Amino acid sequence: MRVVSKAVLIGGVTVLCAGGILTCLVLASGHKSTLRDPGSASPSGSGDEYLARAADCVACHSIPGGKGFAGGLKMGMPLGAIYSTNITPDPETGIGRYSLADFDLAVRYGIAKDGRHLYPAMPYPSYVKLADADVVALYRFFMQQVPPVHQANLKSEIPALLSFRWPVAFWNFLFAPGASYVAKSGHDAVWNRGAYLVQGPGHCGACHTPRGIGMQEKALDDGSANFLAGAELDAWYAPSLRGDVRTGLGTWSTKDIGEFLAQGHNRVGSAFGSMTDVINNSTSYFSDSDIQAIAVYLTSLPARSTQQAVAYDNGTTDALLNRPTTQPGAALYASDCASCHGFDAKGFTPYMPALAGNPVVLDENPSSLINVVLNGSVPLVAKGTPDAYRMPQFRQQLSDQDTAEVISFMRNRWGSQAPAVTAAQVAKLRETTNPTSDQVIILKMR
């Protein structure tokens, strides 16, 4: 029997691995656009800006006080910070020299005009589902309606030895799909329109779907129970959009979802964190029919687990109103929270949300609740109209222990049951969200 030397074996394995990687790179880089420039015969339409709203391009490609779509937003990634790019039609610093085919490859496949692979902070795994006509509409919008801004792109802060882009091609081969959305024959046109908007231009999974070991979304459509099952991102917890009764949308009607997308609040809750940008820049501009389609689609997603509905208990209200209480967090709730959210925790909806039975309050992950108590919320501005109310911040007023106690109190009263919050959890998130820090959060989208 012939014995193969260790060196030969290692060499053979190395060659096989290298060949496999090369094959993956070739396959991942082999996308070709079939779209051709529409030319002057294809004037801008009213729907072109609508597509940019649906894709929420402005949220990442603009900064407060900056020019629209000129880039410059700092986003944290595991290897270091990167900056969003200038996507105005400036020929030198923007995308003014992009053909429609170049634009298509960048948007749907994450490949820049010079062949570089874009980092998947750009949600091309979702945008790949865009229909050809919608890509053309986006191209027209950026080339014909967006004013050019001469602003050089900022260099990433990723160390040079880690800045090679070829691993992204391998990542794409493993985790990024390569086909547009295909309507499901078992559902009607309204459901399919909602699925298209959620999975494609809306890229809802970028925040609401948990991520795997490669920082990839664990699912990109409703074929998996991981899709839109909730995920921590940006020091917030983007809640489940599935049918879970306590921690998802199981108690929301299509009307509730529609009001939330259009106005940023409803009888159950109010938008905060990164979702505020989505309301302000994107969904508040959607047509009634598209909002209804999204609502129909989301209400069709089954729950991941069986959860018992919250049975409201008025005992806490009586205790707060009728006699002093020594329960940890009770006095703070009465002094700092009850004026807006009510001694009964039912809020003054739709503007000041209820806390009893609220999925954000009930979720096992308390990140959003801690964050909004410490840092408050930014104003909702639906279609240019600012909301009258916003959550104030209590970062200066409350200690870590105070914050933990008042949050734990609201999570375990009025029939709610959720794990208590510790002072250590508050301290960690307080440091992570320190407004004086120049550090950005991993996978920060806004």
ABEGO torsion letter per residue (X at the ends): XBBBBAAAAAAAAAAAAAAAAAAAAAAAAABBBABBBAEAABBBBAAAAAAAAAAGAAAAABBBGBBBGAEGBBBBBAAEBBBBBBABABAAABAAABBAAAAAAAAAAGBBAAGBBBBAABAAAAAAABBAAAAAAAAAAAAAABBBBBBBBBBBABBAAAABAAAAAAAAAAABBABBBBBBAABBAAAAAAAAAAABAAGAAAAABBBBAAGBBABABAABAABGAEBBBGGBBBBBABABAAABAAABBAAAAAAAAAAGBBAABBBBEAAAAAAAABAAABBAAAAAAAAAAAAABBBABBBBBBBBBAAAAAAAAABBBABBGAAAAAAAAAAAAEAAGAEBOAABBBABGBAAAABABAAAAAAAAAAEBBBBBBGGBBBABBBBBAAAABBAAAAAAAAAAAAABGGBBBBBBBAAAAAAAAAAABAABABBBBGBAX
